[in-house]
Amino acid sequence: MSKELSNEIRHEFGALFERVNKEKPSKKDLAALRSMFKEYPGLLDLTGGLAEQNIAMLFVSTKMTDGARELFRADLNKMKTDLGYDASPTLEKMLIDSVLLAWLRLNFYEYRMTELENQGMTLEKASFWEKRLLASQSRYLRACRTLAQVRRLARNIPALQVNINTDAGQQVNVLGDLNKPPDKE
């Protein structure tokens, strides 16, 4: 049974996290943090998880205007909702996080490359950014494909395949979804 997170526990966690979130934290504080995570699993929700931490770091480290940053944040939050994050099981949540992080990185690189193209850049720099962009696009598409595959497998929809032999000996295969009503003409 999970213990309730009082304001006192939240405050204690925040102070402890501040002490350990540095280069060389004390072993005592690290042990206390591990203990708190075991005793109060709900604390993980306060941190937002690793994906949220990565997204926050990207927002801090990427050079852009505050207005553009807010557009990215709003777009990211809308996509998270559209992908059904809150209602998804844990595995799908992890994959949605991967899709969002890959999308954000891809679009940050696109933004940066457009900015650099407007300023003018060397062929070497353009080649570097093009490779970076292609790699991030590939990562994004892989994350999307994986999420789609997992969702398709999770639905576990049986398919019906009918094989029909014609008089001429030719075989016709018809594949359909048992849960989907037939198209009406």
C-alpha positions in Angstrom: 0.0 0.0 0.0 1.4 3.4 -1.0 1.7 6.0 1.7 0.1 9.4 1.2 2.4 12.3 0.2 1.8 15.1 2.7 3.2 18.6 2.1 5.8 17.8 4.7 7.0 14.7 2.8 7.1 16.7 -0.4 9.1 19.5 1.1 11.5 17.0 2.7 11.9 15.2 -0.6 12.6 18.5 -2.4 15.3 19.5 0.0 16.9 16.1 -0.1 16.8 16.0 -3.9 18.5 19.4 -4.0 21.3 18.0 -1.8 21.9 14.9 -3.9 21.4 16.5 -7.3 25.0 17.6 -7.6 28.5 16.3 -8.5 29.4 14.5 -5.2 26.4 14.1 -2.9 26.9 12.6 0.5 26.3 8.8 0.8 24.0 9.4 3.7 21.8 11.7 1.6 21.8 9.2 -1.3 20.7 6.4 1.1 18.0 8.6 2.5 16.7 9.4 -1.1 16.6 5.6 -2.0 14.8 5.0 1.2 12.2 7.7 0.5 11.6 6.3 -3.0 11.0 2.9 -1.5 8.7 4.2 1.2 6.8 6.7 -1.0 6.7 5.4 -4.6 4.5 8.4 -5.5 7.5 10.6 -5.3 8.5 9.4 -8.8 5.5 11.2 -10.1 6.8 14.4 -8.6 10.0 14.2 -10.5 8.3 13.6 -13.9 10.6 10.7 -14.6 13.7 10.6 -16.7 12.0 11.5 -20.0 10.6 14.7 -18.4 14.1 15.5 -17.0 15.6 15.0 -20.5 12.9 17.2 -22.0 13.6 19.9 -19.4 17.3 19.7 -20.2 16.7 20.1 -23.9 14.6 23.2 -23.2 17.3 24.7 -21.1 20.2 23.9 -23.4 18.7 24.7 -26.8 19.2 28.2 -28.0 15.9 29.8 -29.0 13.6 32.6 -28.1 11.2 32.3 -25.2 8.2 32.5 -27.5 9.5 29.6 -29.6 10.2 27.6 -26.5 6.6 28.1 -25.3 5.3 27.0 -28.7 7.4 23.8 -28.5 6.0 23.2 -25.0 2.4 23.7 -26.0 2.8 21.5 -29.0 4.5 18.8 -26.9 1.7 18.9 -24.3 -1.0 18.6 -27.0 0.8 15.6 -28.6 1.1 13.9 -25.2 -2.7 14.3 -24.7 -3.5 13.3 -28.3 -1.4 10.1 -27.9 -3.5 9.2 -24.8 -0.6 9.3 -22.3 -2.7 9.4 -19.1 -4.8 6.4 -20.1 -2.0 4.3 -21.4 -0.3 1.4 -19.7 3.3 1.8 -18.5 5.0 0.3 -21.5 3.0 2.6 -23.8 3.8 5.6 -21.6 7.5 4.9 -21.9 7.2 4.6 -25.7 5.1 7.9 -25.9 7.9 9.5 -23.9 10.4 8.3 -26.5 8.3 9.6 -29.3 7.9 13.0 -27.7 11.6 13.3 -26.8 12.6 12.2 -30.4 10.1 14.6 -31.9 11.3 17.5 -29.7 15.0 16.8 -30.6 14.2 16.5 -34.3 12.3 19.8 -34.3 15.0 21.6 -32.2 17.5 20.5 -34.8 15.3 21.6 -37.6 14.8 25.0 -35.8 18.6 25.4 -35.3 19.5 24.3 -38.8 17.0 26.9 -40.3 18.5 29.5 -38.1 22.0 28.7 -39.2 21.0 28.5 -42.8 19.6 32.1 -42.5 22.9 33.2 -41.1 25.0 31.3 -43.7 27.1 28.4 -42.8 30.1 26.5 -44.2 29.7 23.3 -46.1 31.3 21.4 -43.3 28.8 22.8 -40.7 25.9 22.1 -43.1 27.0 18.5 -43.5 27.3 18.1 -39.7 23.7 19.5 -39.1 22.3 17.4 -42.0 23.7 14.2 -40.5 22.4 15.2 -37.1 19.0 15.9 -38.5 18.8 12.6 -40.4 19.8 10.6 -37.3 17.2 12.3 -35.2 14.6 11.8 -37.9 15.4 8.1 -38.0 15.2 7.9 -34.2 11.8 9.6 -34.2 10.4 7.4 -36.9 11.6 4.3 -35.1 10.0 5.4 -31.9 6.7 6.1 -33.7 6.8 2.7 -35.4 7.5 0.9 -32.1 4.6 2.6 -30.4 2.3 1.7 -33.2 3.5 -2.0 -33.2 3.0 -2.3 -29.4 -0.4 -0.8 -29.6 -1.4 -3.1 -32.4 -0.1 -6.1 -30.5 -1.9 -4.9 -27.3 -5.2 -4.8 -29.1 -4.8 -8.5 -30.0 -7.4 -8.3 -32.6 -7.9 -11.6 -34.4 -7.9 -11.4 -38.1 -9.9 -13.6 -40.4 -8.4 -14.9 -43.5 -10.4 -16.9 -46.0 -8.7 -18.8 -48.8 -11.0 -19.5 -51.8 -10.0 -21.7 -54.7 -11.6 -20.8 -58.1 -12.6 -23.3 -60.7 -9.4 -22.4 -62.6 -7.3 -23.5 -59.6 -6.4 -20.0 -58.7 -6.4 -19.1 -55.0 -7.9 -15.9 -53.7 -7.0 -14.7 -50.2 -9.4 -12.4 -48.3 -8.2 -10.9 -45.0 -10.5 -9.1 -42.6 -10.9 -7.9 -39.1 -13.4 -9.8 -37.1 -14.2 -6.8 -34.8 -14.8 -4.4 -37.7 -18.2 -4.2 -39.3 -18.2 -4.8 -43.1 -18.2 -1.7 -45.3 -21.6 -0.7 -46.5 -22.0 0.4 -50.1 
